[in-house]
């Protein structure tokens, strides 16, 4: 390529880029030699800076996108009859495991394990029951499941017997519930996809009151009879009076799908766009551990979050995704994927292994190396 030199006779002064990338100055006027040398040095320095900047940006982008892939010690696929959708799993204090599943249009599915998650058997549910989406263990070790249309089931003997109540209404589904005391529970429900409810009920599954909010709500965690939080579309709220009133907290920037709380102060939340936030003061301030809107990070959809302690945590999501942190959420690594099905939950088994499952009857027991 040839470029006329500014200031001098353009027809006599040219710069040529040689075959080896060197800049060659050609001049037919010896009086312009000093100007030619200066121009040569200027263009050479400019090209070096330009190439250095490009290399630095490429290196930074590559480093930010690079992620170490972790490997499981064992991945055991647990057989499930039919291609049912599995949504939630919980273990009671005696090691009994209960998984709730089904969809909005199919009968609820419940699986029970009496050997701490090694094997699972199906429990027949009433014909009018629809999918179960949330679960919790109350302080008296009662296990609760909740689902479509304010459906709630309660058991203290691994679903050998259970109480069941379904309230018909314009509710799409009830994705979560929590008990701060044995006698009082709080559930979140949604009307269509753009508004949510917080519902108070008692241990006999009788509904006491509810409040409507403009945002869809996806999870709830009660820490006592008075204190608890809910998370949903673009917001996290806290109550200090048992759910009678709620205050919005400064946690925003995602459609929050799951709460993982170590106690009433140390709380983590994750979102459908891949964000993960943390508070250590009960929600007064939040640290964004992972920004789901950061284009330099892998694009994740996160459905469930589990923290074993303040450092070790897992999140599960779309297309078999499981990520892990061992530094409190500052850095996350992805495990190699064992399924392409969306994973709706990840839970800790009594023996320290993990149980995860989701769409198409996917159910796996995982052991870390």
N, C-alpha and C positions, 0 to 999 in steps of 0.2 A: 504494500500500500504506500502511496505517496501523499505527502501533505505539504502545500506551499508554506514557506516560512513567513510569518508576519514581519513587517518592517523591512525591507529590502525588496529587491526585484524578485517577484514570485517565479518568474520564468527561469531565473538563474540559481535560486536557492531552493533545495528540496531536502526532505528527510525521507529516507527509505528504511523500511523494516526488512532486514536481511533474513536469510533462510534459517538461521540459528536463533532468531529472536533478538539480535543486536540491533540497535538504532545506528544507522550509518548516515552521516551528514555529507552531503555533496554540495559544493559551492564553486561557482566559476568566478567569484569575486573575492580575492584574498582580503579585501578590506573588511569584509563581514565575518572574518574568522572568529573574533571574540564573541559576537552575537550568536554565531552558530554553536559554539561550545556551550555558552550559557543555556541556550534553548535545549541542547542535547541533554545536559545535566538535569534541567528542570523536568523534561518529559520522562527521563529515566527514573527520577525520584518519585514522580507522580504515579507511574506504572507500578513501582514497587509498593507504594502505600496502598494503591487500589487493590492489588492482588493480595496483599497482607490482610486487608480488611475483609475481603471475600473469604479468604481461608479461615480467618478467626470466626466469622459468622457461621460458616459451615461447620467448623469444629464444635462451636457452642450448641448449635442445633442438633448435631449428631449425638453429642453427649447427653443432652436433655432427653432425647428420644430413646436412647439406649437403656435397656432394662435387663437385669439378670433374671433368668428363668430358674425357678426352684423346682425341685423334683420330689414327688411323694415317695415314701418308703413302700407303702402298699395302697392300692386303690381297689376296694372290694365293691362290686356292683351287687346290690341286694335286690332279688327278684320281687316284683310287685305285679299283682294280677291286674291286667288292663293298662291302658295308657292314661291313667288318671293324673290330674295335676296335683302335686303335693306343695303345700304352701307354708307350713309352720311345723316346728318340732319343739318339744319341751320334755324335760326330765324332772320327776318329783324327787323328794329327798331320799326315798327308798330305792332309787335307780330305775323306776318304771318310766318308760318312754312312751310318749303319745305324739303321733303325727296327724295333723288335720289336712284334708285335701278336698278336691272337687272344684267345680267351677260355679259360675252364677246360674247356670241352667241345668246342672246335673246334681243328683243326690250327693250329699256329703259323704266323704270317704274318711275313715279313721283307721289308723294302724297302731298297734300296741306292741311294745317289747317288754318282756319280763326278765330279760337277761342283759340289761344295761346297754341295749342297742345292737346286739349281735344278730338277732333274728326278729322278724316282725310278722304279725298276723292281723287280718282284717276284722273289723267290728261292724256289724250291720246297724245302720242308722235308719230312723223313720223315713218313710217315703217322701214326706213333705220337707225334709231337710235339704238344704243346698250347701254349696261349698263352704268349708271352714277355712278362714284366712289368718286368724290370730290365735294365740294361746298364752297362758300364764299360769304360774303357781302362786296361790295365795299363801299368806303366813301360816295358815293351819294345814298346809300341804294339799289343799283341794286344787285339782287341775281344771282349768276352764278352757273351753274352745268357743270361738265366736265366728259367725259367718254372715251369709246373705240375709237381709231382712231382719236384723236384730235377732238372729238365732244364737242362743247360748246353751252350751252343755256343760255340766259340772260333774266330776267324779272324784271319789276318794279311794277307789279300789281298782284302778287301772281299767276303767270302762266295763267292769263286770256288771256294775249297776251305775246309773247316771240319772241326773235330773236334766230336763230338757224344756226349753221354752222358746217359742218363735212368735214374734210380734210382727204382724203384717203391716206394711207401710211403704211409703215411696222411697225407701232406702236402697241404694244400689248394693252396698255390702258394708259389713262391720269388720274392718281389717285388724283391729287390735283392742285389747282390754287389759286392765291391771287392777290388782287389789292392794291397797295400802294397809288395810286391816282385814281380818277374816269376815267382817260384816258389811263392808262397803266397797263397791267396785266402780271403776270408771271405764267407759268404752268410747271409742271414736267411730263414727259412721259417716257415710257420704250420701248425698242426694245428687244423682248423676255424677258429674266429675268436677263441678265448679263450686260446690259448697259442702261444708261439713258440720257435724254435730258432735258435741260432747254429752254423753249420757251417763247419768248416775243411777245405780241400781244396787240391790242388796243381795245377800247370799242366797236368798230364795228365788233369785232371778226375777224379782219384781222391779219394774222400772219406776224410779222416783221423779226424775226431772231431766230436762235436756236444754242445751243452748245451741243456737245456730250461728255458724260463722261463714264468712264469704269464701274462705279457702278450704279446699279438700284437705282432710286430715288422715294420716296414715299410721301413726304409732302413738302410744301413750305409755308412760312409766310413772307409777305412784311409788313414793319412797316412804310414806307414812299415811295416816288418815287425813292429813292436811296438805302435804307437799307433793307435787308431781309436775311433769311436763308432758306436752303433746307436740308432735312435729307433723308438718304437712307441706302443702304447696307454697313455698316461699316464706315459711314462717316457723318459729318455735315459740310456744307459750308456756307460762308457768302459773301454777295455782298455789296459794298458801292457805286456802280455806276449804280444802276437800273437794274442789271442783265447782264451787259456787260461782267463782269469778276467775278470770284468766288475764294475765298481763303478757303482752308481746315482748320477746327478748330480742337483742340485737344479733340475731343469726339469720342471714338471708343469702340469696344467691343460688338456690337450687330447689328442686322439688324433693323435700326431705322424706325418705322412705323408711328409715330405721333409726332407733335409739339404742345405744349400748351404754349402760350406766354402771360404774363401779360403786358409786354411792351418790348421795344427793348433790355433791359438789363436782365430782369428776364424771363428766358426761360427754359422750361422743355421738355425733349424728352423721349420717351419710345421705347422699341424694342421687336421684335418677340420672343426673348429668355427670356424676363421678366425684362430686365434692365431698370432703370429709372435714368436719369442724370439731373443735374440742373446747370445753370450758372446765376450769378448775375452781370456780367460785359460784357454782350453782346457777350459771347462766347469765351473770351480770356482764361478763365479757367473754369473747370467743376468739379462738385462734384458728385460722383456716389452714389445716394441715395439708390438704390437697385441693387445688383449684380445678374444678371440672371444666371451667371455661378456658384453661390454658392450652393453647394450640400446640405447645411443645410437649405436652403430656399425652399418653395414650388415651383414646376416647373410650371411657367406660360407662356402662349403666349399672349402678349398684342397687341391689334390692334388699340386702340384709347385712348387718354389721355385728361383729362379736369381738369383745375385748376380754381376754382371760385375766389380764392384770394391766397395770398402767403402761407397760411396754409392749406386750404381745397382743396383736389383734388381727382379725381376718375380716374380709368383706367378700360377698358373693354376688354374682350378677349375670349378665347376658352371656349366652353361648358358652357356658361352662367356666366362666371366669371365677377364679379365686385368687385374691391378692393377700399379702401378708406383710406386717411390720413387726420389728423387734426393737424399735426405738421410739415408741409412743406415737407413731403416725407421721413422723417427719419424712420417712422414706418408705416406699411400698414396692414390693417385688411380686411378680406374677408367677403362679404355679403353672406347670405344663397342664394343658387341658385334656381331660379324659372324656368329655362329652361336648356336643354342640347345643344341647338343650339349655334353656335359661334356668338358672338356679335361683329359687325363691327364698331359700333359708340356709343357714349354716349354724350348727349348734354343737356344744361341747358334750361329749358322752362322759359318763362317770369314770371311765378308765383313762380319760385324757385324749382319746381319739376324737374325730370329728364326724358328724353326720350332716350330709347336705343333700338336697333334692329339689325338684322343680317340675318342669313340664314333661309330658309323655311318660309319666311313671318313673322318672329318673330318681334313683335313691342310691347313695354311695356312702360307704364308711371309709374314712381316710386316716392314714397314719403318716406323720411327718418323720423324716429321717433324723 
